[in-house]
């Protein structure tokens, strides 16, 4: 759900994706964009961020456009596991994974001022104290950030941390000039291939190529991102040739997209980074056997079918997206409580007297739809479920801020950050109601793993704990979906979290 990006999003992932979708194909012939000859593009954004302060805001509406385009990280992680230079032109990592030294490239920020070691240290320390938990979490093991010389920064860790290294290629590793920090919310400055020329609230972003960029100059010299909150209006603008791409199309528009044949007329891309798991949440206070019985009423294919676009979502019992190495599609081995309506009905008889309140969102279509499916099925099996349909404002108060949580069952979509469910003590429980010391310990062990193989093994252990406990029960993994003018090439799967890299596009 794009509107709840204030949740801590994932720590980035060591294998942050970076493969160019060079062969679009399949689109019908159409007139060239009037902007092609000038190497300009106009894109659609569905949300206005309100602020461009990427340090304090976790909203997708910021993450899509400012990172990678305006402000760059120290390094870039590619899908194949390789690492490219960013603001750091080179780096060394000690054998014990406790010391990282970054050689800072000799370049300028877009305002013409040189990038200094002091700017890098300021940037890292600023992210270390960010109120966005997944940014700050990348620094949990960091004990010191120091200047070695005028071109080298040393970061010392108290223990190995996969999250730290991943963060240096994500938003926690973004580098900004200290002297311009006061204007970050309205005019962020960085070393990226573009300069943000203007931002008009609820209207548009205007980007121009950065004349001081250290890397290959972008083909697209000017980009406008229009804020159009009405999804249908955005699709209409694309079809009319008024815009060149809608990079993020939410699931409530997928059926319309195919019914109108837009997937044939334009280039359809799917990519995991902007996707989200959709999952049922069962209050942890419920009897574990009741939670497991409820889980067996969940027919994942029914949810997928309801959205009318199986190409954009995959059934799964793993809380993750397909670009996570521990992700698994729905299968007998990865689903401890598969759909079994007969067995669920038999189990329901044991809990017929247990009242269950299902809190559902009334004004978010991609979440009211699964509730429409889920509730009658649970009731039909014999569970004593009552629906409490409330709007987002009330839901935010009652569910997200409720202490203790004021529901028994709900459904949600959100970032695939596995650490958001970590909670070593019940008094720290958030809206998810999930608190498991074994799960928290497994995540900590994974982060401290010295090798990728050990990290993956520990993350698989953590994923199994989450699945077996039947509190957070995944249904489908929604991919990111976008539509592009068939002549607009070079779309790159996001490398810096979900950022759409404008510099890779070309006519």
Buried (B, 14 or more C-beta within 10 A) or exposed (E): BBBBBBBBBBBBBBBBBBEEBEEBEEBEEEEEBEBBEEBBBBBBBBBBBEBBBBBBBBBBBBBBBBBBBBBBBBBBBBBEEEBEBBBBBEBEEEEEBBBBBBBBBEBBBBBEBEBBBEBBBBBBEBBBEBEBBBBBBBBBBBEEBEBEEEBBBBBBBEBBBBBBBBBBBBBBBBBBBBBBBEEBBEBBBBBBBBBBEEBEEEEBBBBBBBEEBBBEEBBBBBBBBBBBEEBEEBBBBBBEBBBBBBBBBBBBBBEBBBEBEBBEBBBBBBBBBBBBBBBBBBBBEBEEEBBBBBBBBBBBEBBBEEBBBEEBBBBBBBBBBBBBBBBBBBEEEBBBBBBBBEBBBBBBEEBEEBEBBBBBBBEBEBBBBBBEBBBEBBBBBBBBBEBBBBEBEBBBEBBBEBEEBBBBBBBBBBBBBBBBBBBBEEEEBBBBBBBBEBBBBBBBBBBBBBEEEBBBBBBBBBBBBBBBBBBBBBBBBBBBBBBBBBBBBBBBBBBBBBBBBBBBBBB
